[in-house]
Amino acid sequence: MQIGTKIRLLRLKHNLTQEELADRCELSKSFISQLENDYTSPSIVTLEDIVSALGTTLKQFFSDMDDEKIVFTDNDYCQRQDEESTITWLITNSQKNEMEPILVELKPNGTTDSDMPHEGEEFGYVLDGELQLVIGDRTLVCKKGDSFYFTADEVHYIKNASKENTKFIWVSSPPNF
């Protein structure tokens, strides 16, 4: 891997000139130029300053981005089923991510577990059926095609009060399920 080439690509991605990157790192423009053209090598401390100025870390800088899983198929999904519901985790290892999307299927009169107040936000989209979103002492009805979004600072859960199955996508940020 060419360190200079990778630095140049990151710099251009952030719309920085060599001089702007040099100023952020207290280096000279000529040093950045030499570095990008692989005429010189930075010390670890200098490289750490540069990648930090480019919004990344040494670990991310040296990791191969092709290893990052982007597309997930039903073979990757994890599922939990009980008498009232089926929960499908759509992204593997989502606990390390900023958000956690799940697919929930609730049978008639089924209810999700009650979720205690926590930091973060929740979003959902109803794919089929109708649900009751309970947030604190409020109950809101969402039908197929409706979405919901709220701050998770109150006890909350979802109930299917209808006689049909309901299916919805539920995203928690940060991961909470």
Secondary structure by P-SEA (a helix, b strand, c coil): ccaaaaaaaaaaaacccaaaaaaaacccaaaaaaaaaccccccaaaaaaaaaaaccccccccccccccccccccccccccccccbbbbbcccccccccbbbbbbbbcccccccccccccbbbbbbbccbbbbbbcccbbbbbcccbbbbbcccccccccccccbbbbbbbbbccccc
